[in-house]
Amino acid sequence: FSPGYTLVGSADGSLLQLRGARLFQEVVCHSAALTSLVPVGLDGVITGGHDGFLCRWSLPCKARVGIIDVNQAEAPEALRRHANSIRAMDYFPTDDAQNPTILVGTVCG
């Protein structure tokens, strides 16, 4: 991500971009705690929240450019029994830039 900035996920679902100790920008990303984030390129980030959503953001324009609801995904029965919260994730670019691999850890309940 851009040098000189720090990204922080907050309990209210916001993504805070800090420059030093000052708030540079705030983006409301989730309806519950933002629990995981990974940078994508120089100006993007994927966030995961307690609300069960993965969202891809373009930070210069504060725009969500992609979304996945883990609770609506075609998944094994174990994932469909309870609401899922995103707890951890990692991003792996592929040769096909439109279809990267995202590894996601969840907690049910």
C-alpha positions, 0 to 999 in steps of 0.5 A: 500500500502507499508508503506513509499510511497505516490502515486500521479496521475499527469495531464499528466497521470503518476502515481508517487510513492514517498518515502518522497519527492523523486520520487521513480518510475514513471509509464505512466498510461493514455493518459490524466490526472490520476484523481482517484486511489485506492490501491489493496493489497500491491503491486497493484493499480487501476487508472482511467483517463480523457481518460475513462480507468480503469487500474489495475497495479502491481507496482513492475514490472510496468505492467498493468494487466487489463484494462476497457474502460468505453466508450466501456462498455455495458452501458445505453444510457446516457453513450454512448452519450459522451466521459466519464472521470473517476472522482472517484472510489472505490474497493470492494474485493469479495470472488472471487478474480478474480471478485471484484466490482469497483464503478466508477463515471464519467463525460461526455463531 
